């Protein structure tokens, strides 16, 4: 959970850290960024890419810095309003 992440980051070995969140939906085989705002929020082209180290990421996906579990929950609520239902 988000709370557990921030509790862990209070440990002394994590003096410096940055936590970022993204929220992605796959709807009708299309990727949708649920944290983008504005009229054309769902028109941005998103692509799943492979990193040189073998990992994956979504190019073009919004990343928002968060500082607490409540910041994470606010982003989830915001993204929920952007989801396609049906």
C-alpha positions in Angstrom: 0.0 0.0 0.0 1.0 3.6 -0.4 1.2 4.0 3.4 3.7 1.1 3.6 6.0 2.7 1.0 6.2 6.0 2.9 6.7 4.2 6.2 9.6 2.3 4.7 11.1 5.6 3.4 11.3 7.0 6.9 14.2 4.6 7.6 17.6 6.2 7.9 19.1 4.6 4.8 16.5 6.5 2.6 17.7 10.0 3.3 17.0 11.1 -0.2 14.1 9.8 -2.3 11.6 10.7 -4.9 8.3 8.8 -5.4 6.3 9.3 -8.6 3.0 7.9 -9.6 1.3 7.3 -13.0 -2.2 6.0 -13.7 -2.8 4.1 -17.0 -6.0 2.5 -18.4 -6.3 0.1 -21.3 -9.6 0.7 -23.0 -10.6 -0.8 -26.3 -7.0 -1.8 -26.8 -5.8 1.8 -26.4 -3.6 3.1 -23.7 -5.0 6.1 -21.8 -3.2 8.4 -19.3 -5.7 9.0 -16.5 -3.6 11.9 -14.9 -3.6 14.2 -18.0 -6.0 17.1 -17.7 -7.6 19.2 -20.4 -9.8 18.8 -23.5 -7.4 16.6 -25.4 -6.3 14.6 -22.4 -6.9 11.2 -24.0 -5.5 12.0 -27.4 -1.9 11.9 -26.4 -0.1 8.9 -28.0 1.2 6.5 -25.4 3.6 3.6 -26.3 4.9 0.7 -24.3 8.6 0.6 -24.8 11.4 -1.7 -23.7 14.4 -0.2 -21.8 18.0 -1.2 -22.7 18.2 -3.0 -19.3 15.2 -5.2 -20.2 12.5 -3.3 -18.2 9.5 -1.7 -19.7 8.0 1.8 -19.5 5.2 3.8 -21.1 6.5 6.6 -23.2 4.4 9.8 -22.9 2.7 8.7 -19.6 2.4 11.5 -16.9 4.4 11.0 -13.8 3.4 13.0 -10.7 5.7 13.4 -7.7 4.0 12.5 -4.4 5.2 13.1 -0.9 2.6 11.1 1.1 0.1 8.3 1.0 -2.7 10.9 0.9 -1.1 12.4 -2.2 -1.3 9.0 -3.9 -4.9 8.6 -2.9 -5.8 12.0 -4.3 -4.2 11.0 -7.7 -6.1 7.8 -7.7 -9.4 9.6 -7.1 -8.5 12.1 -9.8 -7.8 9.3 -12.2 -11.0 7.4 -11.4 -13.0 10.4 -12.8 -11.1 10.1 -16.1 -11.8 6.4 -16.6 -14.0 5.1 -19.4 -17.0 3.2 -18.2 -19.1 1.0 -20.4 
